[in-house]
Amino acid sequence: MYNCVGFITAFFKVTSLASILPTILQILSAALVPFYTKVSDVVGRAESLTFAMVFYLIGYTIQGTANGFTQFALGQIFYGIGSTGMLTLTQVLIAGKDNTPLAQLPHPVRAPGPES
């Protein structure tokens, strides 16, 4: 994403705002790490990771279809919420001691089984 910011802000003719997008992402990342770790303890690892993936996809969809810089920045917020969650929860899953079976984690290719 960082490599495209210059081209995107030039396309929307707002090059003076180019530094805002990485700043949004860094602030969200710093603020949401404790939130995701606590929510994953309360709600569950798989549910939290699914939530993060949905926000990640929504963010990229908004950014890809943006007609202006404001829409693109909104997409960056959704993307930041999702990417922070995926990065944080991946580390929590790897280091976690709850031994969450991999079959319970969301997987985009797996077909629903009888347990669904």
Buried (B, 14 or more C-beta within 10 A) or exposed (E): BEEEBEEBBEEBEBEEBBEBBBEBBEEBBEEBBEBBBEBBEEEBBBBBBBBBBBBBBBBBEBBEEBEEBEBBBBBBBBBBBBBBBBBBBEEBBEEEEEEBEEEEBBEEEEEEEEEE
